[in-house]
Every structure is written in C-alpha cells, then in structure tokens.
Amino acid sequence: MCGIVGAISNRDVTPILVDGLKRLEYRGYDSAGLAVVDAQQSLDLKRSVGRVANLEKICSDVTGTIGVAHTRWATHGRPAQRNAHPHTSSSQVAVVHNGIIENHQELRASQKAAGFVFSSETDTEVIVHQIDWHMQQGAGLFKAVQKTVGELEGAYGLGVVSKQQPDLLVAARSGSPLLIGLGEGENFIASDMSALIPVAQKYIVLEDGDLAKITSNSVEVFDSNGQAVEREIRTSTLSDDETELGGFAHFMKKEIHEQTRAITETLEGRLGANNVLELPFGENAREIFDNTKELKIVACGTSFYAASVARYWFEEFGIKCDVEIASEYRYRKHVVNPGTLFMTISQSGETLDTMAALEMAKTLGYSNTLCVCNVPESSLVRASDLTIFTHAGREIGVASTKAFTTQLVTLLLIAVCLRRRMQGDGRRIDDMESEIVRELRTLPQQIDNVIELEEQIIAMSKHFGNKEHALFLGRGAHFPIAMEGALKLKEISYIHAEAYAAGELKHGPLALIDEDMPVVAVAPNDELLEKLKSNLEEVRARGGKLFVFADEESGLQSDDETMVLNVAPVHNHIAPILYVVPLQLLAYHVALIKGTDIDKPRNLAKSVTVE
Ligand code: G6P
C-alpha cells in the first residue's frame, strides 16, 4: 500500500528517494512520484504510472537537498499520473500522503470557492491547498501544516516541503504509520524503516497527533497540543540480506523455502524438554493467560485464516474462541463476557482495520489485548498489552506464506499454554502437551520433506494453467487451510478459486462440477478422513477432476480422474501447518505458468493501511 519517503540533507537526495521507493515496492502500488526543491529554489515534480523504474528514468536531471516521494495505491481516483503523489499547490508546496481524508469533499468545495484549481481526483489534494492557503495568510510552513491537520478528518501520514522554506521538512501522523530516520547531517521520513536501510539505523516512531520539524541536523517533535515531546530513539535491526532474492526467482518462492528456518526461529527458546515455556512470551504473559477464560480473535486476510485454524485448537482444548474479520468487527455491537482476551493477528502490525478493531475493543471491557505479530516496531504491537512475535523474518511477497505458518506455530503454542489452565492450575504438564511439543520439534524437517515434493506439484500445476475456476475442499481445521489455498491461487494466478467445507458441497457447489472445474482437496489421516472420502466420491461421480494432498496412509489412490500426492503421516495438531505448504507451492507454480507478477499481484498491497 502507499509508501512515503522524504529526505533533507547537504547532498543530493534524489537517489535516496528513488532507492527508498524501490525498497517500498513490496507494499504494492500503482504509480510513483517525487518532488525536490532544487538549487534555484523551485519545486521539481516528477510522477509516473507503474513501476518506480519508470519514475527513475524521468528523474535523471532532478537534484536538490530536500524532497518527498511516494508510491501510491489508488483509493480516490484511478491510477494516473495526475493522481500520483506528490500533490502541489501554486508550485509552492508539495505533499505526500498515506491514509484517507474523510472530509475532503467539504474542503474541496470551500477551496474551489477560494479560487484553488484542482488537478486530481484525490482526497490528498485538499491537504496541499489548505497548507498553501494558510501560508498565503502569513503562516510559516510548520504552522500552516499544524493548522491544516486540525481541519482534517480521517487518517494521514504526511510529508510536506515548500520552496519558501527549503531547509525544513514537516511530517505529521494520525492513523497512518510514519517514522523519522536519523542520519549524520541528514534526516529522513518513511512509512516503514525498510525504505531507509542504507541511510539510517536510528529512528523515531511518530505517535498519533504528532507533528515534526525536521532539518538536516535537527528533529523536533510536537504532540497534538503543540507541546514539544521526546519520542524514544530506536535502533532498526533490518538489513539488506532479507530484501534480496538470494538466487530464487521470486520472493514468494524464497519465502516458501524459508519456512523451515522461520518455524525453527519461532520455536526457539519457547520449548522446554516436554513443555511450552511461558516466560519467553513476556513478563506479563502468565498473568494475562491466567485472566483468560475465553478468546476473541480479530484479523484480516491470511491472518484471519490463521485465526480460523487456531479456533479448532482452542476449542478442542476447552477454550471458547470466536474469530472475526476486523473490517466487520469494528462496525457492529458486541457482547463481551468477563475474562475474554482480545487477540489480533497481523503479519505487518499495520493493517488499518485490525488496528481500528483493537482501538474499539479497548473500550469494550476485554480482560487484556494480545497481538500475534511479525514486526516489532509496528502500531499493533505498541497498542497491545502483550505481543507474541512470530519470527518469520521479513516477508516481501504480497501473498503471505512464512508469516502464515509461523502465525500457526505461535497460536498453537498459545493454545497449549491456555489448555494447561483448562486442565488444572496452569502448571501441570500432561502427555498431550509433551506429544505436541515433540511434534513441533519435528515440524521444520517435515516442512522440508513437503517442499521436496515440488517436482510432483509442478506436474500437478500444469493441469491448472488453462482453467478459469477452481474449488478447494477441506474439513475441520483443514477447511481454513483450503480457504488459504484458494486465496493463494486467486491472489497470484488470478484464477477464480473458492473454498468449501467438503460437507457443504452438496448444498450448492456440486452444481459447478465438470471437467473444467479442478477440485483440490487436503486429506490428512484424521477422524474426518472417511467423511472427506465420501465427499470426494460425490465429485468423481459427476466427472470432476480431483487433485488431492493426502496422507500416504489414507488409502487414496491416483487414477484417470484423480491425482493424489502423498504426504508423510503427521500428528493431527500440526497437520494444518504442514498441509498449507503444498497449496502455496501449487499456487506459485500455476502463477508461473500464467506469467503473472507473482510478488506484486495486480491491485493488491502487502500492508493495507486504508479501510
Ligand atoms: C493484505 C496482504 C495479505 C495479508 C492481509 C492482512 O491483504 O496482502 O497477505 O494477509 O493484508 O495483513 P496483516 O499484515 O494484518 O497480516
């Protein structure tokens, strides 16, 4: 989703801005632009549709010591050069903006009446005209931005420059993440630290309502009351290694293969000889678990499917668990039982709907808030009582893979901790816990074994290249795994894919079955296997083509209508974590055949910071 970079220095900032935008490409975008104040004190504005590489081509003659840059993901107004950021007013001021201004229509009407001419359909353009207007009334740049943000409703992360004050970069944040990177004789702004890896390790995260005055050698932060405030200086641990392909054709493929290591790191330090340790989760983890009688989990996208799998674990262990999509949760009324832990799951920690759901939940009487997240510096982490990190490492492919499996591992660990409390005093370790711990230790090796099936999955993928639709089936905890498999396929291959709980086939989707509708099923050797086999027979009887990932002891065999790919036997609890991997690989290889942009699928974003 939209990305911001800004810089003020004694050297030319254009290469820093372009490099920063390239580093934000993983977030997803449709156009890019930058504005730099040059030596003649004029604003040089360049914008283009498509890749940052297109922008770079038209920036070779741009130089200056202060500037802002942006990758845009369209919300108001289609992807077009005129809608790309930065937006300018009277060639005086340039603004880059993440977020959505909700009162843009009212502001637009009054600005038009005041004589401002609009050149885009964006909500952002009202911000830059409003700043310009305040400057025309005599305000300096900082004061003009301060007055303007007081008039905005909605969410914003802003970077502002003006040719009238070429030694000042102004930043403001409310609802959309923004941070300040601290360099030597130069300072920066960015929507996430990955944009600044080569230029800054130290950084400040702006809080909601903050404004900052940034020069090449000073940073002053003010809160929403205009009071000067000190914000903690943090040190980033990001490095370039994580953002390089390392011999893989795509980040998605690299990240699928990294799951072995990512799961190992997620488990590291959290397992005792035969139990799950609680202390590594944080000092307050034990108390929060003690307070928990039931769970409400809220998330979006793939993280929602992780929550949906975990619900099977929690309820099997006797913990009532309700799971909901964040964008739905935040717009309805709730009944909260005492002792309910509110849990969010998010790879990025920045998903706006999840964040808004958390803010709302805090007013509703939940016992505590817990976030399962992959990004330490993120908004959800800062807003939660406790965060349990997934140690997936940075995920760049828009289609989530290692973030999902590490979320599942983390959720299973949490489920085991809560289970102990359902079994007794929360301290006693029983056989089932020891068994789960043993199985978790084998999981990285088992993931490796599944990845070794890749050649067979490639053979399977050839049956999908010319298809327009696909059905995914699963039962129990493998129903959300089927949903995640369908999501992967549709995200990156653009094949319409839907998932069904296999028992629901006869209530509608059976009508769709013919030889053009491949049906993918996950068939672990669990208590629902025989039921699933009957569902698969319903498909075969109607001429459907089946592609089944099955436990090698399931008894399912390949024939003319059915392609069975055998998976080694696996313990029931960890089976969902394993069975999603072949579905990720299947989606990847189908997308490869279709020639799509696998790491940056059309219209999608990695970090969704708008509603
Ligand atoms: C976007 C991403 C998905 C992700 C979802 C939720 O749609 O493309 O991969 O699952 O957002 O993101 P989160 O960061 O909250 O897990």
Residues whose N, C-alpha, C, O or C-beta is under 5 A from the ligand:
A	BS01	G6P	C300 G301 T302 S303 I345 S346 Q347 S348 G349 T351 V398 A399 S400 A605 K606 V608
